[in-house]
């Protein structure tokens, strides 16, 4: 099976959302790029960096393990060079 190369940078909504323990974050890169994915608590700020590395073009998934995180709203911040995208995520216990 041939993997299709995405035509643009893209951050998809996490799934499931809302989530309780784990959720999956999917992103696409049209070319080899340095990518950073951060999780930010909507009220208290930065929580953790999930990815900060160079990746080949393609579609990728990251699993977020939310054990130890507070219930509430979070932002997933996806940054590649000057491109930035965010998605709101809700952690419910």
PDB file of N, CA, C and O in Angstrom:
ATOM      1  N   UNK A   1       0.837  -1.170   0.000  1.00  0.00           N
ATOM      2  CA  UNK A   1       0.000   0.000   0.000  1.00  0.00           C
ATOM      3  C   UNK A   1       0.891   1.246   0.000  1.00  0.00           C
ATOM      4  O   UNK A   1       1.844   1.326   0.776  1.00  0.00           O
ATOM      5  N   UNK A   2       0.593   2.197  -0.848  1.00  0.00           N
ATOM      6  CA  UNK A   2       1.364   3.436  -0.959  1.00  0.00           C
ATOM      7  C   UNK A   2       0.735   4.499  -0.077  1.00  0.00           C
ATOM      8  O   UNK A   2      -0.467   4.752  -0.149  1.00  0.00           O
ATOM      9  N   UNK A   3       1.577   5.129   0.772  1.00  0.00           N
ATOM     10  CA  UNK A   3       1.077   6.193   1.646  1.00  0.00           C
ATOM     11  C   UNK A   3       1.011   7.487   0.859  1.00  0.00           C
ATOM     12  O   UNK A   3       1.970   7.871   0.189  1.00  0.00           O
ATOM     13  N   UNK A   4      -0.128   8.156   0.944  1.00  0.00           N
ATOM     14  CA  UNK A   4      -0.305   9.443   0.275  1.00  0.00           C
ATOM     15  C   UNK A   4       0.375  10.527   1.103  1.00  0.00           C
ATOM     16  O   UNK A   4       0.245  10.553   2.327  1.00  0.00           O
ATOM     17  N   UNK A   5       1.096  11.415   0.439  1.00  0.00           N
ATOM     18  CA  UNK A   5       1.740  12.535   1.106  1.00  0.00           C
ATOM     19  C   UNK A   5       0.726  13.678   1.190  1.00  0.00           C
ATOM     20  O   UNK A   5       0.158  14.071   0.171  1.00  0.00           O
ATOM     21  N   UNK A   6       0.493  14.215   2.392  1.00  0.00           N
ATOM     22  CA  UNK A   6      -0.456  15.325   2.527  1.00  0.00           C
ATOM     23  C   UNK A   6      -0.010  16.538   1.714  1.00  0.00           C
ATOM     24  O   UNK A   6       1.179  16.701   1.437  1.00  0.00           O
ATOM     25  N   UNK A   7      -0.957  17.382   1.334  1.00  0.00           N
ATOM     26  CA  UNK A   7      -0.638  18.571   0.535  1.00  0.00           C
ATOM     27  C   UNK A   7      -0.444  19.817   1.390  1.00  0.00           C
ATOM     28  O   UNK A   7      -0.012  20.852   0.883  1.00  0.00           O
ATOM     29  N   UNK A   8      -0.762  19.728   2.699  1.00  0.00           N
ATOM     30  CA  UNK A   8      -0.608  20.887   3.581  1.00  0.00           C
ATOM     31  C   UNK A   8      -0.396  20.432   5.017  1.00  0.00           C
ATOM     32  O   UNK A   8      -0.682  19.288   5.367  1.00  0.00           O
ATOM     33  N   UNK A   9       0.115  21.353   5.850  1.00  0.00           N
ATOM     34  CA  UNK A   9       0.229  21.078   7.276  1.00  0.00           C
ATOM     35  C   UNK A   9      -1.175  21.010   7.845  1.00  0.00           C
ATOM     36  O   UNK A   9      -2.038  21.810   7.483  1.00  0.00           O
ATOM     37  N   UNK A  10      -1.404  20.053   8.736  1.00  0.00           N
ATOM     38  CA  UNK A  10      -2.739  19.915   9.300  1.00  0.00           C
ATOM     39  C   UNK A  10      -2.673  19.278  10.677  1.00  0.00           C
ATOM     40  O   UNK A  10      -1.914  18.337  10.907  1.00  0.00           O
ATOM     41  N   UNK A  11      -3.479  19.804  11.586  1.00  0.00           N
ATOM     42  CA  UNK A  11      -3.693  19.222  12.909  1.00  0.00           C
ATOM     43  C   UNK A  11      -5.155  18.819  12.978  1.00  0.00           C
ATOM     44  O   UNK A  11      -6.038  19.656  12.794  1.00  0.00           O
ATOM     45  N   UNK A  12      -5.420  17.549  13.241  1.00  0.00           N
ATOM     46  CA  UNK A  12      -6.802  17.069  13.356  1.00  0.00           C
ATOM     47  C   UNK A  12      -7.268  17.141  14.801  1.00  0.00           C
ATOM     48  O   UNK A  12      -6.454  17.190  15.723  1.00  0.00           O
ATOM     49  N   UNK A  13      -8.584  17.145  14.993  1.00  0.00           N
ATOM     50  CA  UNK A  13      -9.145  17.127  16.348  1.00  0.00           C
ATOM     51  C   UNK A  13      -8.774  15.809  17.012  1.00  0.00           C
ATOM     52  O   UNK A  13      -8.831  14.752  16.384  1.00  0.00           O
ATOM     53  N   UNK A  14      -8.393  15.874  18.282  1.00  0.00           N
ATOM     54  CA  UNK A  14      -8.061  14.648  19.009  1.00  0.00           C
ATOM     55  C   UNK A  14      -9.283  13.734  19.086  1.00  0.00           C
ATOM     56  O   UNK A  14     -10.423  14.181  18.964  1.00  0.00           O
ATOM     57  N   UNK A  15      -9.018  12.451  19.292  1.00  0.00           N
ATOM     58  CA  UNK A  15     -10.104  11.486  19.369  1.00  0.00           C
ATOM     59  C   UNK A  15      -9.757  10.446  20.437  1.00  0.00           C
ATOM     60  O   UNK A  15      -8.657   9.895  20.400  1.00  0.00           O
ATOM     61  N   UNK A  16     -10.647  10.158  21.382  1.00  0.00           N
ATOM     62  CA  UNK A  16     -11.936  10.817  21.548  1.00  0.00           C
ATOM     63  C   UNK A  16     -11.793  12.197  22.193  1.00  0.00           C
ATOM     64  O   UNK A  16     -10.758  12.519  22.776  1.00  0.00           O
ATOM     65  N   UNK A  17     -12.821  12.979  22.080  1.00  0.00           N
ATOM     66  CA  UNK A  17     -12.887  14.288  22.727  1.00  0.00           C
ATOM     67  C   UNK A  17     -14.340  14.558  23.085  1.00  0.00           C
ATOM     68  O   UNK A  17     -15.167  14.653  22.179  1.00  0.00           O
ATOM     69  N   UNK A  18     -14.690  14.688  24.358  1.00  0.00           N
ATOM     70  CA  UNK A  18     -13.829  14.686  25.532  1.00  0.00           C
ATOM     71  C   UNK A  18     -13.217  13.301  25.789  1.00  0.00           C
ATOM     72  O   UNK A  18     -13.693  12.286  25.280  1.00  0.00           O
ATOM     73  N   UNK A  19     -12.147  13.297  26.595  1.00  0.00           N
ATOM     74  CA  UNK A  19     -11.448  12.058  26.917  1.00  0.00           C
ATOM     75  C   UNK A  19     -11.233  11.976  28.420  1.00  0.00           C
ATOM     76  O   UNK A  19     -11.358  12.972  29.132  1.00  0.00           O
ATOM     77  N   UNK A  20     -10.899  10.746  28.907  1.00  0.00           N
ATOM     78  CA  UNK A  20     -10.704  10.593  30.348  1.00  0.00           C
ATOM     79  C   UNK A  20      -9.280  10.171  30.694  1.00  0.00           C
ATOM     80  O   UNK A  20      -8.719  10.700  31.654  1.00  0.00           O
ATOM     81  N   UNK A  21      -8.682   9.261  29.971  1.00  0.00           N
ATOM     82  CA  UNK A  21      -7.318   8.826  30.287  1.00  0.00           C
ATOM     83  C   UNK A  21      -6.360   8.993  29.115  1.00  0.00           C
ATOM     84  O   UNK A  21      -5.226   9.439  29.287  1.00  0.00           O
ATOM     85  N   UNK A  22      -6.818   8.637  27.939  1.00  0.00           N
ATOM     86  CA  UNK A  22      -5.962   8.698  26.758  1.00  0.00           C
ATOM     87  C   UNK A  22      -6.731   9.267  25.576  1.00  0.00           C
ATOM     88  O   UNK A  22      -7.945   9.100  25.456  1.00  0.00           O
ATOM     89  N   UNK A  23      -5.989   9.944  24.708  1.00  0.00           N
ATOM     90  CA  UNK A  23      -6.566  10.448  23.476  1.00  0.00           C
ATOM     91  C   UNK A  23      -5.476  10.428  22.416  1.00  0.00           C
ATOM     92  O   UNK A  23      -4.289  10.427  22.741  1.00  0.00           O
ATOM     93  N   UNK A  24      -5.873  10.413  21.158  1.00  0.00           N
ATOM     94  CA  UNK A  24      -4.926  10.364  20.049  1.00  0.00           C
ATOM     95  C   UNK A  24      -4.986  11.679  19.276  1.00  0.00           C
ATOM     96  O   UNK A  24      -6.062  12.174  18.941  1.00  0.00           O
ATOM     97  N   UNK A  25      -3.809  12.230  19.005  1.00  0.00           N
ATOM     98  CA  UNK A  25      -3.663  13.470  18.248  1.00  0.00           C
ATOM     99  C   UNK A  25      -3.000  13.118  16.925  1.00  0.00           C
ATOM    100  O   UNK A  25      -1.952  12.473  16.899  1.00  0.00           O
ATOM    101  N   UNK A  26      -3.621  13.547  15.823  1.00  0.00           N
ATOM    102  CA  UNK A  26      -3.137  13.224  14.482  1.00  0.00           C
ATOM    103  C   UNK A  26      -2.720  14.508  13.776  1.00  0.00           C
ATOM    104  O   UNK A  26      -3.415  15.520  13.860  1.00  0.00           O
ATOM    105  N   UNK A  27      -1.575  14.466  13.074  1.00  0.00           N
ATOM    106  CA  UNK A  27      -1.130  15.630  12.304  1.00  0.00           C
ATOM    107  C   UNK A  27      -0.496  15.181  10.997  1.00  0.00           C
ATOM    108  O   UNK A  27      -0.034  14.047  10.868  1.00  0.00           O
ATOM    109  N   UNK A  28      -0.481  16.105  10.019  1.00  0.00           N
ATOM    110  CA  UNK A  28       0.033  15.817   8.682  1.00  0.00           C
ATOM    111  C   UNK A  28       1.117  16.826   8.306  1.00  0.00           C
ATOM    112  O   UNK A  28       1.023  18.012   8.619  1.00  0.00           O
ATOM    113  N   UNK A  29       2.146  16.323   7.626  1.00  0.00           N
ATOM    114  CA  UNK A  29       3.251  17.148   7.139  1.00  0.00           C
ATOM    115  C   UNK A  29       3.433  16.910   5.650  1.00  0.00           C
ATOM    116  O   UNK A  29       3.595  15.760   5.242  1.00  0.00           O
ATOM    117  N   UNK A  30       3.414  17.955   4.815  1.00  0.00           N
ATOM    118  CA  UNK A  30       3.598  17.780   3.376  1.00  0.00           C
ATOM    119  C   UNK A  30       5.075  17.628   2.980  1.00  0.00           C
ATOM    120  O   UNK A  30       5.375  17.223   1.857  1.00  0.00           O
ATOM    121  N   UNK A  31       5.987  17.948   3.890  1.00  0.00           N
ATOM    122  CA  UNK A  31       7.421  17.866   3.603  1.00  0.00           C
ATOM    123  C   UNK A  31       8.165  17.615   4.916  1.00  0.00           C
ATOM    124  O   UNK A  31       7.612  17.802   6.000  1.00  0.00           O
ATOM    125  N   UNK A  32       9.411  17.193   4.805  1.00  0.00           N
ATOM    126  CA  UNK A  32      10.238  16.989   5.987  1.00  0.00           C
ATOM    127  C   UNK A  32      10.289  18.295   6.768  1.00  0.00           C
ATOM    128  O   UNK A  32      10.619  19.343   6.213  1.00  0.00           O
ATOM    129  N   UNK A  33       9.959  18.233   8.066  1.00  0.00           N
ATOM    130  CA  UNK A  33       9.830  19.454   8.865  1.00  0.00           C
ATOM    131  C   UNK A  33      10.148  19.169  10.321  1.00  0.00           C
ATOM    132  O   UNK A  33      10.025  18.038  10.791  1.00  0.00           O
ATOM    133  N   UNK A  34      10.558  20.209  11.023  1.00  0.00           N
ATOM    134  CA  UNK A  34      10.676  20.138  12.482  1.00  0.00           C
ATOM    135  C   UNK A  34       9.307  20.492  13.045  1.00  0.00           C
ATOM    136  O   UNK A  34       8.763  21.556  12.750  1.00  0.00           O
ATOM    137  N   UNK A  35       8.761  19.610  13.846  1.00  0.00           N
ATOM    138  CA  UNK A  35       7.408  19.787  14.381  1.00  0.00           C
ATOM    139  C   UNK A  35       7.456  19.821  15.903  1.00  0.00           C
ATOM    140  O   UNK A  35       8.237  19.109  16.535  1.00  0.00           O
ATOM    141  N   UNK A  36       6.610  20.660  16.469  1.00  0.00           N
ATOM    142  CA  UNK A  36       6.462  20.725  17.927  1.00  0.00           C
ATOM    143  C   UNK A  36       4.981  20.652  18.251  1.00  0.00           C
ATOM    144  O   UNK A  36       4.167  21.361  17.659  1.00  0.00           O
ATOM    145  N   UNK A  37       4.642  19.785  19.198  1.00  0.00           N
ATOM    146  CA  UNK A  37       3.264  19.629  19.659  1.00  0.00           C
ATOM    147  C   UNK A  37       3.275  19.791  21.176  1.00  0.00           C
ATOM    148  O   UNK A  37       3.879  18.992  21.892  1.00  0.00           O
ATOM    149  N   UNK A  38       2.594  20.841  21.658  1.00  0.00           N
ATOM    150  CA  UNK A  38       2.509  21.127  23.091  1.00  0.00           C
ATOM    151  C   UNK A  38       1.073  21.000  23.567  1.00  0.00           C
ATOM    152  O   UNK A  38       0.130  21.235  22.812  1.00  0.00           O
ATOM    153  N   UNK A  39       0.920  20.624  24.836  1.00  0.00           N
ATOM    154  CA  UNK A  39      -0.381  20.598  25.489  1.00  0.00           C
ATOM    155  C   UNK A  39      -0.375  21.718  26.518  1.00  0.00           C
ATOM    156  O   UNK A  39       0.516  21.791  27.364  1.00  0.00           O
ATOM    157  N   UNK A  40      -1.382  22.596  26.438  1.00  0.00           N
ATOM    158  CA  UNK A  40      -1.452  23.777  27.297  1.00  0.00           C
ATOM    159  C   UNK A  40      -2.788  23.774  28.032  1.00  0.00           C
ATOM    160  O   UNK A  40      -3.843  23.681  27.404  1.00  0.00           O
ATOM    161  N   UNK A  41      -2.747  23.877  29.363  1.00  0.00           N
ATOM    162  CA  UNK A  41      -3.978  23.972  30.150  1.00  0.00           C
ATOM    163  C   UNK A  41      -4.567  25.353  29.922  1.00  0.00           C
ATOM    164  O   UNK A  41      -3.854  26.352  30.018  1.00  0.00           O
ATOM    165  N   UNK A  42      -5.850  25.425  29.624  1.00  0.00           N
ATOM    166  CA  UNK A  42      -6.498  26.686  29.251  1.00  0.00           C
ATOM    167  C   UNK A  42      -6.407  27.749  30.343  1.00  0.00           C
ATOM    168  O   UNK A  42      -6.404  28.940  30.033  1.00  0.00           O
ATOM    169  N   UNK A  43      -6.332  27.350  31.611  1.00  0.00           N
ATOM    170  CA  UNK A  43      -6.283  28.324  32.698  1.00  0.00           C
ATOM    171  C   UNK A  43      -4.895  28.520  33.286  1.00  0.00           C
ATOM    172  O   UNK A  43      -4.507  29.647  33.593  1.00  0.00           O
ATOM    173  N   UNK A  44      -4.142  27.433  33.448  1.00  0.00           N
ATOM    174  CA  UNK A  44      -2.869  27.548  34.156  1.00  0.00           C
ATOM    175  C   UNK A  44      -1.637  27.558  33.251  1.00  0.00           C
ATOM    176  O   UNK A  44      -0.531  27.805  33.731  1.00  0.00           O
ATOM    177  N   UNK A  45      -1.803  27.298  31.962  1.00  0.00           N
ATOM    178  CA  UNK A  45      -0.667  27.391  31.042  1.00  0.00           C
ATOM    179  C   UNK A  45      -0.063  26.060  30.645  1.00  0.00           C
ATOM    180  O   UNK A  45      -0.727  25.024  30.686  1.00  0.00           O
ATOM    181  N   UNK A  46       1.206  26.098  30.260  1.00  0.00           N
ATOM    182  CA  UNK A  46       1.926  24.964  29.687  1.00  0.00           C
ATOM    183  C   UNK A  46       1.854  23.727  30.567  1.00  0.00           C
ATOM    184  O   UNK A  46       1.987  23.815  31.788  1.00  0.00           O
ATOM    185  N   UNK A  47       1.644  22.577  29.947  1.00  0.00           N
ATOM    186  CA  UNK A  47       1.616  21.306  30.657  1.00  0.00           C
ATOM    187  C   UNK A  47       2.767  20.418  30.211  1.00  0.00           C
ATOM    188  O   UNK A  47       3.583  20.000  31.032  1.00  0.00           O
ATOM    189  N   UNK A  48       2.841  20.122  28.896  1.00  0.00           N
ATOM    190  CA  UNK A  48       3.937  19.273  28.427  1.00  0.00           C
ATOM    191  C   UNK A  48       4.122  19.350  26.919  1.00  0.00           C
ATOM    192  O   UNK A  48       3.202  19.669  26.165  1.00  0.00           O
ATOM    193  N   UNK A  49       5.330  19.050  26.519  1.00  0.00           N
ATOM    194  CA  UNK A  49       5.668  18.943  25.101  1.00  0.00           C
ATOM    195  C   UNK A  49       5.537  17.471  24.721  1.00  0.00           C
ATOM    196  O   UNK A  49       6.177  16.618  25.335  1.00  0.00           O
ATOM    197  N   UNK A  50       4.716  17.162  23.715  1.00  0.00           N
ATOM    198  CA  UNK A  50       4.541  15.776  23.269  1.00  0.00           C
ATOM    199  C   UNK A  50       5.518  15.394  22.170  1.00  0.00           C
ATOM    200  O   UNK A  50       5.917  14.235  22.061  1.00  0.00           O
ATOM    201  N   UNK A  51       5.901  16.365  21.362  1.00  0.00           N
ATOM    202  CA  UNK A  51       6.785  16.080  20.235  1.00  0.00           C
ATOM    203  C   UNK A  51       7.576  17.336  19.916  1.00  0.00           C
ATOM    204  O   UNK A  51       7.015  18.430  19.855  1.00  0.00           O
ATOM    205  N   UNK A  52       8.867  17.182  19.714  1.00  0.00           N
ATOM    206  CA  UNK A  52       9.737  18.270  19.278  1.00  0.00           C
ATOM    207  C   UNK A  52      10.888  17.633  18.521  1.00  0.00           C
ATOM    208  O   UNK A  52      11.964  17.401  19.072  1.00  0.00           O
ATOM    209  N   UNK A  53      10.639  17.354  17.243  1.00  0.00           N
ATOM    210  CA  UNK A  53      11.638  16.660  16.445  1.00  0.00           C
ATOM    211  C   UNK A  53      11.361  16.835  14.959  1.00  0.00           C
ATOM    212  O   UNK A  53      10.278  17.261  14.557  1.00  0.00           O
ATOM    213  N   UNK A  54      12.347  16.501  14.165  1.00  0.00           N
ATOM    214  CA  UNK A  54      12.192  16.551  12.715  1.00  0.00           C
ATOM    215  C   UNK A  54      11.536  15.251  12.257  1.00  0.00           C
ATOM    216  O   UNK A  54      11.915  14.163  12.689  1.00  0.00           O
ATOM    217  N   UNK A  55      10.546  15.385  11.374  1.00  0.00           N
ATOM    218  CA  UNK A  55       9.816  14.229  10.846  1.00  0.00           C
ATOM    219  C   UNK A  55       9.783  14.310   9.326  1.00  0.00           C
ATOM    220  O   UNK A  55       9.796  15.400   8.755  1.00  0.00           O
ATOM    221  N   UNK A  56       9.742  13.172   8.689  1.00  0.00           N
ATOM    222  CA  UNK A  56       9.566  13.094   7.241  1.00  0.00           C
ATOM    223  C   UNK A  56       8.135  13.479   6.895  1.00  0.00           C
ATOM    224  O   UNK A  56       7.286  13.543   7.785  1.00  0.00           O
ATOM    225  N   UNK A  57       7.852  13.734   5.634  1.00  0.00           N
ATOM    226  CA  UNK A  57       6.487  14.006   5.187  1.00  0.00           C
ATOM    227  C   UNK A  57       5.610  12.787   5.483  1.00  0.00           C
ATOM    228  O   UNK A  57       6.060  11.645   5.386  1.00  0.00           O
ATOM    229  N   UNK A  58       4.354  13.050   5.846  1.00  0.00           N
ATOM    230  CA  UNK A  58       3.428  11.953   6.115  1.00  0.00           C
ATOM    231  C   UNK A  58       2.391  12.327   7.147  1.00  0.00           C
ATOM    232  O   UNK A  58       2.251  13.490   7.524  1.00  0.00           O
ATOM    233  N   UNK A  59       1.663  11.312   7.598  1.00  0.00           N
ATOM    234  CA  UNK A  59       0.624  11.466   8.599  1.00  0.00           C
ATOM    235  C   UNK A  59       1.052  10.715   9.847  1.00  0.00           C
ATOM    236  O   UNK A  59       1.503   9.573   9.767  1.00  0.00           O
ATOM    237  N   UNK A  60       0.912  11.358  11.005  1.00  0.00           N
ATOM    238  CA  UNK A  60       1.420  10.803  12.254  1.00  0.00           C
ATOM    239  C   UNK A  60       0.368  10.881  13.348  1.00  0.00           C
ATOM    240  O   UNK A  60      -0.530  11.721  13.305  1.00  0.00           O
ATOM    241  N   UNK A  61       0.492   9.990  14.335  1.00  0.00           N
ATOM    242  CA  UNK A  61      -0.384   9.991  15.496  1.00  0.00           C
ATOM    243  C   UNK A  61       0.459   9.972  16.758  1.00  0.00           C
ATOM    244  O   UNK A  61       1.499   9.317  16.820  1.00  0.00           O
ATOM    245  N   UNK A  62      -0.009  10.706  17.765  1.00  0.00           N
ATOM    246  CA  UNK A  62       0.618  10.718  19.084  1.00  0.00           C
ATOM    247  C   UNK A  62      -0.463  10.370  20.093  1.00  0.00           C
ATOM    248  O   UNK A  62      -1.568  10.909  20.029  1.00  0.00           O
ATOM    249  N   UNK A  63      -0.158   9.482  21.018  1.00  0.00           N
ATOM    250  CA  UNK A  63      -1.107   9.190  22.088  1.00  0.00           C
ATOM    251  C   UNK A  63      -0.752  10.037  23.304  1.00  0.00           C
ATOM    252  O   UNK A  63       0.395  10.040  23.752  1.00  0.00           O
ATOM    253  N   UNK A  64      -1.738  10.755  23.836  1.00  0.00           N
ATOM    254  CA  UNK A  64      -1.573  11.543  25.047  1.00  0.00           C
ATOM    255  C   UNK A  64      -2.108  10.735  26.221  1.00  0.00           C
ATOM    256  O   UNK A  64      -3.287  10.383  26.252  1.00  0.00           O
ATOM    257  N   UNK A  65      -1.246  10.445  27.180  1.00  0.00           N
ATOM    258  CA  UNK A  65      -1.633   9.782  28.419  1.00  0.00           C
ATOM    259  C   UNK A  65      -1.911  10.891  29.431  1.00  0.00           C
ATOM    260  O   UNK A  65      -0.990  11.603  29.834  1.00  0.00           O
ATOM    261  N   UNK A  66      -3.152  11.044  29.841  1.00  0.00           N
ATOM    262  CA  UNK A  66      -3.569  12.164  30.680  1.00  0.00           C
ATOM    263  C   UNK A  66      -3.515  11.870  32.176  1.00  0.00           C
ATOM    264  O   UNK A  66      -4.002  12.669  32.977  1.00  0.00           O
ATOM    265  N   UNK A  67      -2.933  10.741  32.564  1.00  0.00           N
ATOM    266  CA  UNK A  67      -2.814  10.475  33.999  1.00  0.00           C
ATOM    267  C   UNK A  67      -2.007  11.598  34.640  1.00  0.00           C
ATOM    268  O   UNK A  67      -0.959  11.991  34.127  1.00  0.00           O
ATOM    269  N   UNK A  68      -2.495  12.103  35.748  1.00  0.00           N
ATOM    270  CA  UNK A  68      -1.807  13.171  36.459  1.00  0.00           C
ATOM    271  C   UNK A  68      -2.189  14.569  35.997  1.00  0.00           C
ATOM    272  O   UNK A  68      -1.778  15.555  36.609  1.00  0.00           O
ATOM    273  N   UNK A  69      -2.971  14.669  34.924  1.00  0.00           N
ATOM    274  CA  UNK A  69      -3.413  15.975  34.437  1.00  0.00           C
ATOM    275  C   UNK A  69      -4.742  16.337  35.096  1.00  0.00           C
ATOM    276  O   UNK A  69      -5.555  15.464  35.400  1.00  0.00           O
ATOM    277  N   UNK A  70      -4.951  17.636  35.313  1.00  0.00           N
ATOM    278  CA  UNK A  70      -6.189  18.121  35.904  1.00  0.00           C
ATOM    279  C   UNK A  70      -7.340  18.066  34.908  1.00  0.00           C
ATOM    280  O   UNK A  70      -7.136  18.252  33.709  1.00  0.00           O
ATOM    281  N   UNK A  71      -8.538  17.812  35.399  1.00  0.00           N
ATOM    282  CA  UNK A  71      -9.728  17.867  34.558  1.00  0.00           C
ATOM    283  C   UNK A  71      -9.896  19.291  34.037  1.00  0.00           C
ATOM    284  O   UNK A  71      -9.579  20.250  34.742  1.00  0.00           O
ATOM    285  N   UNK A  72     -10.388  19.435  32.820  1.00  0.00           N
ATOM    286  CA  UNK A  72     -10.653  20.760  32.290  1.00  0.00           C
ATOM    287  C   UNK A  72     -10.323  20.880  30.817  1.00  0.00           C
ATOM    288  O   UNK A  72     -10.163  19.882  30.114  1.00  0.00           O
ATOM    289  N   UNK A  73     -10.223  22.125  30.360  1.00  0.00           N
ATOM    290  CA  UNK A  73      -9.964  22.415  28.953  1.00  0.00           C
ATOM    291  C   UNK A  73      -8.467  22.584  28.704  1.00  0.00           C
ATOM    292  O   UNK A  73      -7.746  23.186  29.500  1.00  0.00           O
ATOM    293  N   UNK A  74      -8.030  22.037  27.584  1.00  0.00           N
ATOM    294  CA  UNK A  74      -6.642  22.123  27.159  1.00  0.00           C
ATOM    295  C   UNK A  74      -6.596  22.557  25.705  1.00  0.00           C
ATOM    296  O   UNK A  74      -7.575  22.418  24.972  1.00  0.00           O
ATOM    297  N   UNK A  75      -5.466  23.076  25.301  1.00  0.00           N
ATOM    298  CA  UNK A  75      -5.208  23.355  23.899  1.00  0.00           C
ATOM    299  C   UNK A  75      -4.066  22.470  23.443  1.00  0.00           C
ATOM    300  O   UNK A  75      -3.064  22.311  24.141  1.00  0.00           O
ATOM    301  N   UNK A  76      -4.230  21.901  22.271  1.00  0.00           N
ATOM    302  CA  UNK A  76      -3.138  21.205  21.605  1.00  0.00           C
ATOM    303  C   UNK A  76      -2.563  22.217  20.618  1.00  0.00           C
ATOM    304  O   UNK A  76      -3.267  22.670  19.716  1.00  0.00           O
ATOM    305  N   UNK A  77      -1.296  22.572  20.782  1.00  0.00           N
ATOM    306  CA  UNK A  77      -0.654  23.580  19.935  1.00  0.00           C
ATOM    307  C   UNK A  77       0.345  22.879  19.028  1.00  0.00           C
ATOM    308  O   UNK A  77       1.294  22.249  19.496  1.00  0.00           O
ATOM    309  N   UNK A  78       0.121  22.995  17.729  1.00  0.00           N
ATOM    310  CA  UNK A  78       0.931  22.351  16.688  1.00  0.00           C
ATOM    311  C   UNK A  78       1.691  23.443  15.957  1.00  0.00           C
ATOM    312  O   UNK A  78       1.086  24.370  15.419  1.00  0.00           O
ATOM    313  N   UNK A  79       3.024  23.337  15.935  1.00  0.00           N
ATOM    314  CA  UNK A  79       3.821  24.376  15.288  1.00  0.00           C
ATOM    315  C   UNK A  79       4.882  23.756  14.394  1.00  0.00           C
ATOM    316  O   UNK A  79       5.628  22.862  14.792  1.00  0.00           O
ATOM    317  N   UNK A  80       4.918  24.272  13.154  1.00  0.00           N
ATOM    318  CA  UNK A  80       5.924  23.891  12.170  1.00  0.00           C
ATOM    319  C   UNK A  80       6.395  25.185  11.515  1.00  0.00           C
ATOM    320  O   UNK A  80       5.663  25.777  10.723  1.00  0.00           O
ATOM    321  N   UNK A  81       7.602  25.629  11.835  1.00  0.00           N
ATOM    322  CA  UNK A  81       8.090  26.896  11.297  1.00  0.00           C
ATOM    323  C   UNK A  81       7.139  28.023  11.663  1.00  0.00           C
ATOM    324  O   UNK A  81       6.832  28.218  12.840  1.00  0.00           O
ATOM    325  N   UNK A  82       6.668  28.769  10.663  1.00  0.00           N
ATOM    326  CA  UNK A  82       5.729  29.869  10.895  1.00  0.00           C
ATOM    327  C   UNK A  82       4.272  29.414  10.977  1.00  0.00           C
ATOM    328  O   UNK A  82       3.395  30.209  11.314  1.00  0.00           O
ATOM    329  N   UNK A  83       4.008  28.147  10.672  1.00  0.00           N
ATOM    330  CA  UNK A  83       2.642  27.622  10.712  1.00  0.00           C
ATOM    331  C   UNK A  83       2.295  27.193  12.133  1.00  0.00           C
ATOM    332  O   UNK A  83       3.088  26.525  12.797  1.00  0.00           O
ATOM    333  N   UNK A  84       1.103  27.580  12.598  1.00  0.00           N
ATOM    334  CA  UNK A  84       0.628  27.163  13.913  1.00  0.00           C
ATOM    335  C   UNK A  84      -0.859  26.862  13.836  1.00  0.00           C
ATOM    336  O   UNK A  84      -1.617  27.579  13.182  1.00  0.00           O
ATOM    337  N   UNK A  85      -1.268  25.798  14.507  1.00  0.00           N
ATOM    338  CA  UNK A  85      -2.678  25.436  14.604  1.00  0.00           C
ATOM    339  C   UNK A  85      -2.960  24.981  16.027  1.00  0.00           C
ATOM    340  O   UNK A  85      -2.079  24.437  16.693  1.00  0.00           O
ATOM    341  N   UNK A  86      -4.181  25.200  16.494  1.00  0.00           N
ATOM    342  CA  UNK A  86      -4.577  24.756  17.823  1.00  0.00           C
ATOM    343  C   UNK A  86      -5.922  24.044  17.753  1.00  0.00           C
ATOM    344  O   UNK A  86      -6.754  24.331  16.892  1.00  0.00           O
ATOM    345  N   UNK A  87      -6.112  23.117  18.669  1.00  0.00           N
ATOM    346  CA  UNK A  87      -7.390  22.423  18.841  1.00  0.00           C
ATOM    347  C   UNK A  87      -7.692  22.381  20.324  1.00  0.00           C
ATOM    348  O   UNK A  87      -6.803  22.142  21.141  1.00  0.00           O
ATOM    349  N   UNK A  88      -8.947  22.614  20.671  1.00  0.00           N
ATOM    350  CA  UNK A  88      -9.380  22.555  22.069  1.00  0.00           C
ATOM    351  C   UNK A  88      -9.722  21.102  22.421  1.00  0.00           C
ATOM    352  O   UNK A  88     -10.389  20.404  21.657  1.00  0.00           O
ATOM    353  N   UNK A  89      -9.254  20.668  23.586  1.00  0.00           N
ATOM    354  CA  UNK A  89      -9.505  19.326  24.066  1.00  0.00           C
ATOM    355  C   UNK A  89     -10.096  19.410  25.473  1.00  0.00           C
ATOM    356  O   UNK A  89      -9.768  20.326  26.228  1.00  0.00           O
ATOM    357  N   UNK A  90     -10.956  18.470  25.828  1.00  0.00           N
ATOM    358  CA  UNK A  90     -11.582  18.473  27.142  1.00  0.00           C
ATOM    359  C   UNK A  90     -11.286  17.168  27.862  1.00  0.00           C
ATOM    360  O   UNK A  90     -11.604  16.084  27.371  1.00  0.00           O
ATOM    361  N   UNK A  91     -10.669  17.289  29.038  1.00  0.00           N
ATOM    362  CA  UNK A  91     -10.371  16.146  29.883  1.00  0.00           C
ATOM    363  C   UNK A  91     -11.428  16.053  30.973  1.00  0.00           C
ATOM    364  O   UNK A  91     -11.591  16.973  31.774  1.00  0.00           O
ATOM    365  N   UNK A  92     -12.148  14.929  30.998  1.00  0.00           N
ATOM    366  CA  UNK A  92     -13.193  14.697  32.002  1.00  0.00           C
ATOM    367  C   UNK A  92     -12.871  13.400  32.739  1.00  0.00           C
ATOM    368  O   UNK A  92     -12.507  12.396  32.125  1.00  0.00           O
ATOM    369  N   UNK A  93     -13.005  13.434  34.019  1.00  0.00           N
ATOM    370  CA  UNK A  93     -12.742  12.232  34.839  1.00  0.00           C
ATOM    371  C   UNK A  93     -14.019  11.476  35.113  1.00  0.00           C
ATOM    372  O   UNK A  93     -13.995  10.444  35.783  1.00  0.00           O
TER     373      UNK A  93
END
